Amino acid sequence: MVVLGAIVLAVVVFGIVAAIGALETGPTTEAGVDAGEYAVVESELERGIGCLLENADERTETEAGTLESAVDDDLEAFANRYRDARVHSSTTVVDVELEGVGLERADGEYEIENATVRVSAESADRRVERTRTIEVGCPEGEP
């Protein structure tokens, strides 16, 4: 009877330990954090690149080649600064590359309409790459 009681007690203890171990190794919220972090990255890039396009359009000559070149140079500098800033605050590495600039011709002059960029964001366990078209526009009060 004592041996049978010991076996039952061992099975119960083993079951409890196994259940606690399963809870500890169960699903974590990292996927939710990553999804939230990627949403922040996309929002920051939308605002930053929109302002960059508006500023490039206002300060650059209105020739198509000059506008595209200015956007390419500005975007490269922006991407480098953004990547450096993220390195200090996050483990996600973000890279932005210009795919193309949408121009509109009005009254013989070109204006920037949008830019298509490829954004890749990489963390320790996940990589996301998307191509996005961002319209010219800077929220009121932003540089």
ABEGO torsion letter per residue (X at the ends): XAAAAAAAAAAAAAAAAAAAAAAAABBBAAAAAAAAAAAAAAAAAAAAAAAAAAAAAAABBABAAAAAAAAAAAAAAAAAAAAAAAAAABABBBBBBBABBBBBBBGGBBBBABBBBBBBBBBAABBBBBBBBBBBEBBBGBX
